[in-house]
Amino acid sequence: MAYGQPYIRLKTIILIFLGVFLSSTFHLLEMASAAVSRPQAVEEQHDTIETAMRHGVSAIVRPHQDKTQRSRFSSTEIIVKFKSEGRGHLRQCAHCLLAQKQPFQEALSDHSDSVDRLNEQIGVRSGRPLFMERHSETTAEAKRKSNSQIALAKNRFPLRTERIQTTMPPPPALYNIYALEVPEGTDIAHACKLFEEDPHVEYAQPSYKIEAQWVPDDPYYHSAGSWGQAYDDLWALKVDKLNLAAAWEVAKGEGVVVAVVDTGVDYTHADITDNIWKNMDDPIGDADGDGDPDDDHNGYSDDVMGWDFVTCDSVGFEVGSCLDSKPADNDPIDDNGHGTHVAGIVAAVGNNGQGIVGVAPEAQIMAIKGLNIQSIGTDIWLAQGMVYAAMNGADILNNSWACPCITNPLLEDAVRTVYSLGVVTIFSAGNGAIDVSEHSPQNMTNPKPIVVSATDHLDFPTGFTNYGSLVDIAAPGGGRNDNSGIFYPRWNILSLRADDCSQTLCLPELEVGGGYLRMAGTSVAAPHAAGVAALLLTLRPEWGHDDIRHALRASANDSLIDGFHVLMGSGRLDAAEAVKVNNIPQIKIISPVRNRTFNPRSGSVTIYGQAAGETFEHYRLSYGVGFGPVEWRPIGDPVWTPVEQRGALGAWAVSKLPVAPYLLRLEVMTIDGHVFDDVVQVGVEVPPRRITAELAEQWSVAISGPRIVWEDFRNGDSDIYMFDLETQETRPIASAVGDQSNPAISGDKIVWEDKVVWDDLGSGSSQIYCYDLENGEERQITSGAGIKTRPQISGHRIIWQDLRNGNGDIYLYDLERGEETRITTDPSYQFLPSISGNYIVWTDGRTGNDDIFLYDLTTGKERQITDNPSTQWFPAISGDWIVWLDYRDGDQDLHYYHVVTGEEGSIESRPHLSFPSVSQNYVVWGDFENGDADIYVFDLVTKRKQAITGHPSYQSLPAISGRNVVWEDFRNNNHDIYLGVVPRTATRTRIEQFLTEKSSPVRLLRF
């Protein structure tokens, strides 16, 4: 599809808006909170049940005790230290009393029976002393024996004894510490609590299984500042991030195969070669002697190391061209470096005394090459690679790439295939600072891949990460650009460097220690999640994709965002917490589906879904306004009854909600303390009307009265089309060979920029054309060389920006007189013109700054409207009102000016506004107030603002005529034209309307 130069400029502006929006959202994250407490009565009832369960022998046994908690300490022993002196001390040896089945009552100095009751309640069977064999010795005898042993030790090591400080307290009494045997299944923590509360006990604790904590000896795991940074080299793995040391105590990824579908893997790298998957069923050659080298008959001969699906090493500039073709083969060696870096994050060998350590250091990496030396691939290569990995035993797929497309059925089928085979599928969110919904397969919802955004070393979202309600979690993916003097400080994720690494990727300044490289991006965030998923599969091999996704979300650290946020999903990945998740509830919002909108007049909406499971405690519904809610508002009270299958979860009242996009959230709380959630993006708006339904792009819309015009690509290039609200007919206006773009309309006259011709140097010519709907005549307005662009029309006057003199001038053509007039003559640049009646406005650079200028056709005089030393762009005028985007505060503020009264003011002051359109007293613009682009209207008289759209997708670049508003709308995954009406609540009252017609602007403004 050919995109004209104005469209490229437009998209660049929109991307700038998005980037600024992301920066401002960081401040919203700090204010985010979502504390919703259950009612006190329910809390008390729950606590009463818990207390009742904990009294009596059977109550101590819990059927769903956390496996990872149990694995940390003995399930059949607790450690108890009895008092050795003072009131209530134990005078006899505890293990002796238990062995002889004698009561503790007579052995306690206060003759209490409390310990006997505890032994009976908990089921204590026997005990053993931990530091001294008592042999039926009394406590007094044990004390003397202990003191004697201590004195002997001091005499044996006199030099050490000399270092003992005289003020040091005496050593603790070790002779009354016992390991007491309890029944299998005992709630160890609670049993310890009961003993510790007894007055005869100094302390009680579980008998922890203390192993040598697996802190690997890999040098970069322990080092910091290797490229001049002020933090650890492998900061992402440390205790305040993924906290892998704790997770490695229970799992390291053993037995799990992670397929890296990427640029291949340097399987010869010493820090990963031992963890490379090999297909031992298909050794090189014809091993089984049947004449076929494909010994395992999987369709790929001798694929011992995986497979290279790439058939073009070097892709040309033009789409589909190949400069260096090659066959697919059995050697997925990495010739770019990206895939090796990703693979190292997942499973670099640990504890081998060199380099780095991966998140899952005992997992295996299956090398799949679907991207070439340029890190460019096709959907065919990647889809084949995904399916190959699934068919050959991969448990997890890491996909650190994205299609620059909204839908891709081939890739989506590949995802569905691997999902059906039980493969956990992980995708990076992308690095374009845009919504994930614009990329396939990341935007799939059934099944839903695990989508990972990126955070920096301070746990904030990176400036480049994609975002959206489809993001599941965030993971370390880069740093911040600062003034540290470090080359590319943002590139701070250290991993493996491929031996044959692309020069564009492996810059010398990014290399660390020879075989290692630092990078940044969501590409490196995703493998952190893949590695943690491998740890989970080691512990829970029966879990499927959705189980892993929910476990990662429920265990994510949300301390920064306090609940779901589109920049970080459920929070930043936390491996130590993830491995504690044992049971996954049934949790899903089935209806409404994503991007469904509701008319506020509909009253309420029933939410259907599932909220149940073995460990279910209760669920609650809530909603947040906008794209990144700073507050979650409850929908009803928490519900303590599970909902199976497709049941009604609750009713959401929408009748009083403002027009806006919303996030619906379902949370399920489990008895083991985890919170699982599901989020669906919806909207509330008065239904607008879809004007175009072609599966082609339509944009650059304009409106005058009942007529709407736009650029339309249904015929392959850009044509001008029109829709008439009175006749309900759509018709082409200009469809000549080449592009017709930037239409404008006034009454029955339509103008546009026609037949742009560019040469290799980016120069060319274009002309302004006009079509008269009354007589059906098309007329060429301009001629000669040079670019004429952005035509505007008011009545019989046409203006445009003209480059014939080497700079941008404003020209005018009078259709009645047939005369052309040069409006501006200053040798600077003048551009972005707008006209209404006798007034022309534009952005002017003659002062060394972009200011707004006005020209009065009745007087022939020109004047400067703004003199602020900042940028003022995209002026629009209607009657006596001028509006524009103003950058005086560093943001894209929306300002207005009244030509007669000189009144100037600000409509909005935020860093995420698009350029405005004005008609009479109404101003419309695209606004990112709720996180995505919605259309807003402002009444310059009443100073009222209201949203027109609330669909959770992009609506932008509006135009207005009267109360009718048109805009570009992306809700159908296509640029369509939609029509809405200025809401009644934003219009003037009858009194205000009367004053508008009968009073002067001065009285009106004072009113």
N, C-alpha and C positions, 0 to 999 in steps of 0.2 A: 504494500500500500504506500502510495506517495504522500508524504507529509510535507506540506508547504512550509516556507520559512516562518510565517507568522505563527503556525502551530508549534514549531520548535521553540520559538521564543516564549510562547504561552506556557508550554510544558515546563520550561526552565523556571519560569516565575512560580509556577505551582510547586515545583520541587523546593524552591527557596522557602516558600511559605511553610511547607511541611517540615523542613529542617529547623526553622525557627520555632515551630510549634513543639517539636520534640524537646528543644532546649527549655522552653517555658514549662513543660510538663514536669521537669525535675522538681520544681518548687511545689507543684501539686502533690507529688508523691510524699513530701515531708509532712503534709497536712492530712494525708489519708488516714481514715480510721473506720473500723467496722465492728464495733463492740455491740453485740446483741446478746443480752443475758436472758436466761430462762426465768420464768416467774418464780418468786420465792417459795410459793407453796409447792410447786413441782420439785424445786431444789431440795426442800426439806423432806418431801416424800421419798425422793431418790436416796438421800443420805440415810434415811431411816431404814430403807431396804438394805443398803450397804452395811449398816451397823448390825442389823439382824443377821445377815449372812456371816458376819465375822464372829459370832458367838455360838460355840458348839463346834465339835470336831469336823463335821461334814461341811460346815460353812467355810472352813479354811481352804478347802479344795475348790479351785476354779477351773472349769473345763476349757476356757479359752485364754489361758495365761500366755502372755507374750513369749514366744519361743526365744527371741534374741535376749530378752531379760533373763530367762531361765538359763540360757547358755552361758551367762556371765558368772553364775555362781551355782554352787551345789544345790540340787533340788531335794536333798535328803539330810542336810546338816545345817545347823545354825551355830554361831559362836556366841557363848555367853560367859561373861566375867562376873562371878559372884563377889560380894563384898568380903573382905578379909579381916576387917576390924570394925569396931563401933557397933551401934545398934542395928540388929538384924543381920549381922554377918554370919556366914556359913562356917560352922566349926568342924565339919567332917568333909571328906572328899565326896564330890557329887557323883562321880562315876561309880564309886563304891555303893552308894545308896541305891542308885538305879540298878546295878547288877544284882544286889541283894533284895531288890524290891522293898526297900524300907522307905518310910516317909521322910520328907525333908523337915517336917514340923519340929521334930525333936532335935534336929541338927542345927536349926537356926536359933540364934541367940534370943530372939523374941518369941519363939515357939509359934510363929504364924503358919497357917496352912496354905498361904497364897501360892507358893511355888508348886505344891502338890496339885492344887487346882489347875494351874497352868499346864503342868505336865500331862494331866488327864485331858484337858481341853484340846491341846495341840497334838497329843499322842506321842510324847517323848518316850523313846524306847530304851535308849542307852546313851552313854557318853564316854568321852576319853579326854584325858588331860593333854594339853598341847605342848607344855614346856617342861613338865616334871612328872615322872612316875611317882604317884603318891603311895601306893602299896598300903592302903588303909591308914595312912598317917593322918593325924588331925591337922587342922589348919595351923595351929601353933607349931607343931613339929615340922610341917612343910615350910613354914616361914624360917625357922632356925636352919633348916637344911639349905634353903635358898640363900640365906645370908652367908652361910659357910662357903657355898659355891662361888658367890660373888667375891668374897675376900680372897679365895684361892686364885681367882682370875687376876685380881689386882697384883698379887704377889708374883705371878708368872710373867706379867708384862709391865715391869716397873716404869719404863720410859713412857709408855702410854698413860700409866696411872698418874704420872707427874703432870700431865696435861689437863687432868680433871680439875675443874674450878671448884673451889670450896663452897661457893654459893649454889652449886648445882643441886637440885632436889634429889632425894634418893630414888633409885630405880623403881618402876612400878612393880606391883606384885603380880608375877606371871603364874604363880602356882595355883590360882583359883580360876584359871581360864580353861573352858571346856568346849569341845565340839559335841553338841547334843544331836543325836539321830532323831529325825522326824519322818513321818510317812511320805512316800512319793506323792507328789501333787499338792503338797502343802503350800499355801501362800506364804512364802518365805519372808517377804517384807513385813507382812502383818504379824507373823509369829514373832519376829524380832521386836516389833513395836510393842507387843504385849509384854514380852520379857523385860524390855527396857523400862517400861512403866512400873514394874514391880519394885518395891523399896529395897529388896534384898540383892538387887543386880546393879552393878556399875554401868555396864553397857551390854548390848546385844547387837549382832550384825550378821548378814549373810556370810557364808563361806565362799568368797569369790574365787573363781577360777582365774588365777593370775598367770598369764602366759607372758613370755617375752614379747612386749608390744611390737608389732611389725613396723618398725621405723626403718625403711630400707637404707642401705649404705650408698645409694646412688648419689654422687657428689652434688648435683644440682638441686637435689631435694633438701640439702642442708645449707646451700650457699645463698648469698644475696648480693645484689649490686653488680652482677657480672657484666652488664652493659651500662652501668652508671646509675641505675635506678635505686631508689631508697626503700626497697622492700625485697622480699624473698624472690628468688628466681622462679620457683614453682609455687608462686603465691596461690594459685587457684586450688591447689590440693590441700592447703593447710587448714588448721583447726577453725579459723574464723570464716572459712569459705566451704569447701566440700567436706572438710573434716575427715579425710580418708584414713588417717591413722586409726581412728576408732572403728571405721567400717572394715578395714582390713583385718581386724581381730576376728571377724566372723566369716569373711569371704574375700576372695581375691579374683574371682572370675573364672576359676578352674572349671573346665568342662564346657565352656560357652564359646561359640564361634561367632565373631562379629565380622560381617562382610563390609568392607569399605569400598563403596561404589564411587570411584573417583578417578584420579589420574594414574592409578596403579599404586604399587607400594615397592619401595626399595627393600626387597626381602633379604638383601645381603648386608644390610646395616647391622652391625654387631649388637645394637641395643634393641633389636626386635626380631632378629632371625630365629631365635629359639621359640618365638610365639607365632610363627607363620603357619597357617593351616596348609596341609598338603593332602592332595587326593591320592591316597595310597592304593586306591582301587584301579588307578589308571597310570601305571608307571610308564616311563618313556619306552616306546617301541611296542612290538606285538608280544606282550608278556604271556598271553595264554595260547599263542601259536595258531590262532584261527584266521590269520591273514588280515585282521582288522586291528589297527593300532588303538582304536577306541575300546579298550578292554572293559570298561564299565558300561559301555553302550549308552552313555548319556548325551551323545551327539557332539562331543568335543574331544578330539583325539589328543592323548597325552597331556591332559590338563592337570598336571601334577600341582602346579603353583597357582591355579586359577585360570582366568581367561582375559584376553585383551580383545574387546569388541570394537575398538577404533579402526576405521578403514581410511582415515585421512589424517596424516600427521600435521599438515599445515592447511588451514582454511583461508581462502581468499577473502577480499573485502566484500565482494558481492555474496549475497545469501545463496548457499548451495554450491559455491565454487570451491574446488580443491586444487591446491598447488602441489601436493605431495601425497598421492594415494598409496595405500598399502593394504594387504589382506589382514583380516582378523587372525589372531594366532594364540598360542598357548603361553605367551610370555607377558604377564601383566606388570613388567618392571616400570617403575615410575621415571619418566623423563621430564617431568615438570617440577615436582617437589610438593605439590599441594597434598596429594594423597598420603605420602609418607609422613608428612607433618600431622595429618589427621590421625593416621594409624598409631603414631607414637603416643598421642594423647590418650587413645583408647587403651593400648596394651603394650607400651614399651616394657621390656623386661625389667623387673625389679630386683634389688638386692644382688646385683651382679658387679657392683663396684665401679660402674661407669655411667656417665651421662645422667639420664632422667629416669623416671619411673612412670608408667601409665596408670590410669585410673583403675583398670582391671588388669594387674600385671601378670595374671596367669591365664587370661583369656587367649584365644587364638584369633588371628587376623586372616580373613579370606580376602585375597587381593583380586579386585575386579576393576578393570580399566575401561571406563566409559567416557573419559575426557582425554584429549590429546595433549601434545606438548605445549600447546597454547592455553591449556585448561578450558578448551572449547569442546563440546560434545553435541551429539544429536539425541533427540528423544528416543530414537531407535536403539542406539548403543546403550543408553542408560536403562531403558525398559528391558532390553535383553539381559543386561547385567544384573538387574534386580531379580528377574525370574531365575536366571542361572544360579544365583546365590541361594535363593529359596529352595530350588530343586536339589541342590547339592549339600544341604545340611546347615546352612547359616541359621543361627538363632535370632540374630539382630542385624538389621541393615542400617548403616550410617550413610546418609545422603546429604552431603554438604554442597548442594547446588540447587538451583531453582530455574524453572522455565520462565522466560519473559513473556508469559502468556497467562490468561485468566482460566482457560480450560485447555486440557490436553488429554483427550480420551485414551490415547495409547498409554501414557504414563499412569493415568488413573486406573486403567485395566491392570497394569503391572502391579500397582499398589494393592488392588483388590485380590489379585492372585497370591501375592506373598502373604497378605493378611489371612487368606483362607487356609494357608499352610501353617499358620501359627507363628509367623515371623514378626518380631517386634520391629516396627518401621519408624525411624527417626529422621527428621528433616531439619536443616537449619532454616531460620526464618527469612534470611536474606539481608543484604546490607544497603538497601536503597532508601532507608528511612521512610518507607511507605507501608501501607496496610498489607498484611500477609494475604488478604483476600485477592490481591492482584496477581498471585503466583499459584500455579498448579504444579505439583499435587498438594502443596502446603495448605491450600484452601479447601481440601476435601473434608467432608463432615461424616460421611458414611461409606466406608470406615474413616475414622479420623486418625491421621498419623500424629506422632508426637512432634510438636513444633517448638523449636528452641530459639529464643532470642538471646542477646548478649548483654552482659554486665561488665563493668570495669573492676579494678582492684579495690575500689571504694564501695562496691556493691550498688552503684547507680547504673541505670541503662546507658549503654554507649550511644553516642550521637548518631551512629550509622545504622543501628539495628532496625529491622522492620518490626512492626508491632501489630496489634489487633486482637480482637476477641478470640481468634483462633490460636493464639500463642498459648502453649501449655505451661512452660516454665522458662526461666532464664538460667544461663550458665556463664561462667567466665569466658569472655571473648575478646578482651582488649583493655586498653587503658585510656588515658586522656592526653590530648595534646597540651603541653605545658611549656614553660620557659626553662626547662631543666638543661637544655643544650644537648639532649640525647637525640640522635637521629631516629625519627619516627617513634617518639615515646609511646604512642598508642599501640604499637606492635610489641606486646609484652607477654604473649603466650609462647613459652619455650617448648620446643619439641624437636623431632628428628629432622635432619637435613638429608635429603636424598643425594646420593653420589652424583647422579646425572641431573642436576637441578637447573631449571630455567634461569637465565641471567636476569630476567625481569622480576623473578620472584626472589631468588637468592642473592640479593645485593650484599656485598661484602660487609656493609655496616650492620646488617641484620644477622650475620652469622655469629655464633657464640661457640668458642672452643672447637672449631673445625667441623664436627659432625652434627652440629645443632643449629637451630634457626628459630627466630622469633617471628610470629605472625599475629594477625588480629582478624576478627570477623565472626559472624555467626557460624562460619565454616568451622571454626575451632571451638565454638560453644557447643555445637551438636555432639561432637565426640565425647565431651565430658559426660553428657547425658547417656550416650551409648555405653560408656564404661560403667556408670552406675547401674544401668539396666543389666549389664552382665553380672555385676555383683548380686543383684536381686535374683536373677535366674539361677545362679549357683545355689542360693538358699531356697528358692521356690521354683524348681524346674517345671512345676505344673502350671505356672501362671502364663496367661496369654498376653497379647498386646495391650488390651484394655486394662488388664490388671496392673501391668507395669506402668502404664500412663497414669492411672489413678494413684498408684503408690508414689510415683515421683511428685505428683502434684500435692498430695496430702502431706508429704514430708518436707516440702520446700520451705525455705526460710522466708517468711513474709514480714519480717520486722520492719523493713523499710516502707512497705506498701500497706501492711495490715489488711490483707485480703486480696482478692483478684484485681489485677490491673493490666490493661492492654499492653503495657510496655514490658511486663515481666511475668505475665500469666499468673500462676498461683504463688510465685516467688522464686528466689534463687535456689538452685539445686543444693541439696544437703545429703551427702552419702551416708553419714552417720545416722541420720534420722530415717533415711529411706530403708535401711536394712532392719529397722525395728518394726516395720509394717508387716503384719502377719495375715490379716484378713481384709478383703476388699468387698465393700457392700455393693448392692445394686443401686446405681445412682445415674439418673438420666432425665433430662427434660425432653420429652418426646414432642410435645406441642405446647406452645407455638414453635415453629421451626425457625431457623436462622433467617434474619432479615424480613420477617413478617411485620407488617405495620397494622395499626389499629386506629380506627376513627374514634376520637374522644367522645363522640356521641353514642358509641356502642355500649357505654356503661361499664361493664366488667368483662374480663377475659378469664376463662378457666384454664389453668395450667395442668397439663397431664404429664405423667412420667412414672418413674420408679424410685423408691427410697426404702430399701429393705436390706436384709442380710443377716448372717449369723451373729455378727457383733453389733447390729443396729441398736442405737439408743434413742435418737430422735432426729428429726429433720426440721429445717426451717427454710422459708422462701424470703427473698429480698430483692430489691431492685435498686439500680443506681442510674442517675441521670447522666446522659452523655457517654462519651467514649472512654473516659478515664475517671470514673466516679471518685469523689473525695468522701462520699458518705453512702452507706448502704441502708436503705429504709425497709423495715420489715413488712412483709405481706402476711398479715395475720400473726397468730402466736405459734411458737414451736409445737410440732406435732410428735407425739410419743408413740403413735401407732404406725407400723410400717405400711407402705403402699406397694403392692406387688404388681408386676406386669405394667399395663397401661391404666393407671388409676388417676383419679383427680387428686392433685396435690394441694390445690388452693385456688382462690379467685382473686384476681388482680383488678382493682378498681382504676379505670383509666379516664373516667368522665371529667375529672378535675385536673388532670395532668397537663402541663404545657406541651406544646408541640416540640418534640425533641427525639433523638435516638436514646435508647435505654439498654441496659444490660439486666437480664433476669438471672438470678443466681439461686441454685439449689444447693444446700449444704446438708450433708449427713454426718452426724456425730456418732462415733462408735464408743462402746464401753471401754475400750483401751485408750481412749483419749485422742484419737485421730479425727481430723475434720476433712472430709472429702467434698469436692464441689463440682458442679457442672454449670456452665455459663452459656447463655444464648443471647445474641444481639438482636433486638427488635426495635420498633419505633412507634411513635404516636404522631399522627398527622391527619389533617383533612385530606382525603384521597385526591391527588392531583390527576390531571388528564394526560395520558400519553399521546403525543402528537405523531411520533414516528415509531414504526414497528419493523423497519427493515433491518436485516442482519448486516448492517454496514454502519460506519461512523457518521454521526451527524453532530455538528458543533457550530460555533460562531453564530449564534442565534440572535435575531433582532425582531422587533415587533412594532407595529403602528396600527392602532385601532384593532380591527378584527383579523389583520393579516400578519402572518409569522413567516419569516424567511431564515434560511440557514444554509451552511455548506453541507453537501451530501455526497458520500462516496459509494453509493449503491452501484454506480456504473464503472467503478475502478479508479477514476480520478475525481477531483473535487468539482461538483456542479452546484448550482444555486437552485433550491426548491422553495416552494411556498405552500402554506396551508391557510385556507380562508375559513374562519370560524362561522361565517354566515352561510356559506354554501357547503361546508364540510368537505371540501375537495382539496386534494394535494396535487400540485402540478409542477413540472420543471420550468424554471425561468431561463436558465442559461446552462447549456450542456455541450458546449463546443469542445473540440479537442484541446487538451491541456487543462489547466486548473482555473477555476473561477472561485474566488475566495473573499473573505471579509465583507459579507453583504450588509447593507443598511437599507432601511425603508422609511419613507414618510408619505403617508396617504397612499396614492396609487403609483408612486415612483420608487423603483428599487435600483440601487447602485451596488457595484462590486468591483473588485480588482480582478483583471482578466489576463489570462495567457502569460503567466510568468515564464520567462525564458532565461535560464542560467547557463553560463559557460563554466569552464573548468576552474576559473579564478573566482567564482562566486558572484560575478557581475551579470547583468542582463537588463531586461526591460519588462515593464508591465504597464497596462493601460486601464483607465477607469471607464466603465460602461454603465449605461443606464437603460432600464426597461420601463416603459409606460404601460401600466395595466389597462388604462382607459382605451388606448388605440392599438395595443399589442405591438408597439414598435420598440426595437432595440437600437441604441444609439451609442457610438463610441465618442467619449467626451474628450479624451486626451490622445496625443500622438507623439512621435519622436522618441528618442532614446531616454533611458533613465527609468528608475523605479518610481511608480506612483502607487501608494499603498494607503490602507486604512481610510477608505472613503466614508464620509458621513453626509447625510442629507436632511434638510429641513425645508419643507415646501418646495420651491423651485431652485434652491441653492444647494450646490454640492461642494464639499471641501475635501481635501486629501493632503497627505504628506508627500512631498515631491522632492526627488533627489537629482533633478536635472542640472542643478547648479553646483553639484558636488557636496552640498550640505542639505540638511532637511529643511525645506521651506513649506509654508502652508499656502496652498492655492485654492481659488474659488472659481466655480463655473456657474453662471446664471442661465438656467434653462430657458427662461422667457426672452432674455436678450441675446442669448447665444454668445456671451462674452466670458473670457477667462481673465482672472485678475490674480496677480501675485500679492498675497496679503502680507507676508513677512519678507524683509530684505536684509536683515542682519546676517553677517557671515558666520554666525554660530549655527547651532542646530535647533530646529523647532519640530516637534513631533507630537503624536497622540492628540490630534485635533478633535473638537466636538462643536456642534452648531445647534442653535435654537433661535429661530426668528432672525433678528438682526445681530445677535451676539455669536462670536466665535471665541473659543478658549483652546489653549494648548499648553504643553510643557515647553519651556524655553530655557536654553543654556547660555544666553548672552552675558549673564552676570557671573559666570563661573560656577553657577549653581542651577539646579533644575527648579525653576519657579513656574508659577501659573500666570499666564498673560491673557488679557481679554482684548478683543477688537470689536468696536461698535460700527456696524456697517452704515448706520444713519449719520454718524458724525465723521466717520473715517479716522477716528482716534483709537490709539492703542494705549493700554495701561497695564501696569504690573499689579497683580492681585496679591501675591505672596512675596515677602522679603525675608523669610526665615532662612538662616544658613543651613538648610538641609535639603532633602529631595522631596519634591512634590510631583506625583505622576498620576496618569490616567484621569485627567479631568473630564467631567461630564456636565452638561448644562441643560436645564429645562426652564423656560421662562426667565425669572430673575435669580434662580438658584444655581449655584455652582458647587459641585462636590468633587473630591479627589482623595487619593491616598497620600498621606503626609508622613514623613519619616523623622520629624523633628525630635521625637522622643526615643528614637532608635527602633521603634516598632512601626508597623504598617497601620498607622492611625487613619481613621476616616474623618475628614473635615468638610465643613460646608461654609459657604459665603453667600450673602444676599447682595446682589448688584446695587439695589436701590438704597437699602439701609446701611450697608457696610457691616452688618452683623456677621461675625465669624464664630464658629464653635466646633467642638469635637463630638462626633456621633459615637465612635467606639475608639478605645485605646488599648489594643492588644496586638501581639506580634503575629497574628494569623488571620489577616483579612485579604480578600481579593478585591479587584477594582470594581467600582460602583456603577450603577445606572440610575438615572433620575427621570421622573415624569411628574409634572405638576409639583406637589409637595412630598411625593414619596421617593425614598431612596432604597434601592435593593442592592445586595451584595452577597458574596459567598463568605461564610464565616465559620471558622474552626472552633467556635466557642465550646462545643460539646465533643471536640476531638476529631470529628470528621466534617466534611464541608457541607453545611446546610445553607439554605437561602433565608435571609432575614430582610425585614422591611422596617423602615424608620419614617415616621411622619414628622417632617420638619416644622410643622405648626404645633402639634400637640406634644412633640418630643417623646412619642411612644414607639417602642421597639417590640417586634414580635417575630417569631420564627414562622416561616411558611412551610418548610419541609422538616420532616423528622425521620426520614428513612435512613437506616445505618449504612449509607454508602455515600459516594461523592455526588453532590449537586453543586454546580459552580457556574460562573460567568452568566449571571442573569441579565435580562433586559426587561423593561417595564414600559407599559403604555396604559395610562389610566390606572385601573385597578388590576389589570391583567399582567401577570408576570410569567415569563418563559425562561428556561434555563437548560443547560446540559445536565443530563441525569445518567448515572452509572448503575442504577439498581438492577438492570437486566444484564450486567456484564457487557454492556455495549453503550457507546455514547448515543443516547437518545435525546429527543427534545420533549420536554414536559411543560405543561401549563398549569398555573395555579392562580389564585385570586387573593388580593390583599385581604386579610381577615377583618371582619367587622369590628372586632375589638381594637384593631389598630387604626381604624378610620375615625374621622371627626364626627362629633355629635351634630345634630341639626343646627344648633346655635353656632357652633364653630364653622359649619359649612356656610351659614348665612353671613358670618363675619368675613369669611374668605371671599365671598362674592361682593359684599357691600362696603368693606372697610379697607383702609390703607394697610400696607404691610406693617407700619409702625404700631398701630393699634392692635393688630393681630398678634404681633410678637409680644406685646405687653400683656395681652390676655393670657 
